[in-house]
Amino acid sequence: MTAVLRPMTRADLDQVVGLERDVFGEESWSRQMLEGELDQQPASRYYLVAEDDGRIAGYGGLLGAGGQGDIVTLGVAPGDWGRGIGSALLTALLGEARRRGYTEVFLEVRTDNDRAQRLYRRFGFTDVGLRRGYYQPSGADALVMRLSLTGAGGAGAGAAARS
Ligand SMILES: CC(C)(COP(=O)(O)OP(=O)(O)OC[C@H]1O[C@@H](n2cnc3c(N)ncnc32)[C@H](O)[C@@H]1OP(=O)(O)O)[C@@H](O)C(=O)NCCC(=O)NCCS
């Protein structure tokens, strides 16, 4: 992977909003939503972009409160899938979660998104529940996954192996 990870800023939003549409389609977040997220950095949010030669190839975000984290978004430009960018972003977000002292990290992922689920399982996430109709406007169901950041070897042993 040649992309470099760095914090996301408002100056990145033109590219990120475009990427968001390519990756998430009708479920994509608006610019306004993303601005609202960035406004909460660093207190309760941590957003990263993966930059490749001046172009943003991927991004991801972590939300945290009360010792718990949530991977709120993770997206890689379709033409860049399989290069390890998603793994690198997830590794960095989980590293930050650990630095912030979170003991567990949750995420939601569409039940039909096998590729993303494979990535999360490789990092040690396990299924903890189902949220019916979670995604709008599609009404698709979300699988809720959890990773414990306490205990020996937990916390993304797979992450370390891949990055
Ligand atoms: C899910 C997603 C973030 C994964 O990103 P990615 O950059 O393709 O992820 P990686 O490259 O780290 O890993 C994905 C696959 O590529 C393989 N891979 C990674 N680096 C590789 C490399 N250098 N050479 C060959 N294969 C590689 C991995 O083994 C993995 O394979 P698998 O899924 O078959 O097990 C991306 O597909 C995406 O944006 N999807 C749409 C949005 C989405 O679903 N987001 C998550 C839901 S919230």
The ligand as a Gaussian input file, in Angstrom:
#p B3LYP/6-31G(d) Opt

LIG

0 1
 C      -14.940000      -2.887000       2.599000
 C      -13.820000      -1.998000       2.060000
 C      -13.661000      -0.785000       2.966000
 C      -12.520000      -2.799000       2.020000
 O      -11.496000      -1.930000       1.578000
 P      -10.208000      -2.484000       0.801000
 O       -9.250000      -1.372000       0.712000
 O      -10.605000      -3.168000      -0.436000
 O       -9.715000      -3.563000       1.878000
 P       -8.328000      -4.367000       1.846000
 O       -7.651000      -4.198000       0.546000
 O       -7.588000      -3.994000       3.066000
 O       -8.825000      -5.838000       2.032000
 C       -9.838000      -6.349000       1.167000
 C       -9.380000      -7.591000       0.452000
 O       -8.234000      -7.339000      -0.346000
 C       -7.192000      -8.287000      -0.037000
 N       -5.940000      -7.564000      -0.119000
 C       -5.543000      -6.563000       0.673000
 N       -4.343000      -6.126000       0.305000
 C       -3.981000      -6.846000      -0.758000
 C       -2.861000      -6.853000      -1.589000
 N       -1.826000      -6.024000      -1.399000
 N       -2.840000      -7.719000      -2.601000
 C       -3.872000      -8.556000      -2.808000
 N       -4.961000      -8.596000      -2.053000
 C       -5.017000      -7.760000      -1.027000
 C       -7.503000      -8.706000       1.325000
 O       -7.002000      -9.980000       1.626000
 C       -8.993000      -8.707000       1.319000
 O       -9.460000      -9.875000       0.704000
 P      -10.835000     -10.541000       1.130000
 O      -11.856000      -9.445000       1.337000
 O      -11.156000     -11.370000      -0.044000
 O      -10.573000     -11.314000       2.369000
 C      -14.127000      -1.553000       0.591000
 O      -14.388000      -2.690000      -0.168000
 C      -15.299000      -0.581000       0.484000
 O      -15.119000       0.632000       0.563000
 N      -16.509000      -1.136000       0.270000
 C      -17.719000      -0.320000       0.099000
 C      -18.056000       0.419000       1.357000
 C      -18.175000      -0.499000       2.520000
 O      -18.678000      -1.592000       2.388000
 N      -17.731000      -0.051000       3.689000
 C      -17.797000      -0.797000       4.924000
 C      -19.159000      -0.860000       5.428000
 S      -19.429000       0.278000       6.719000

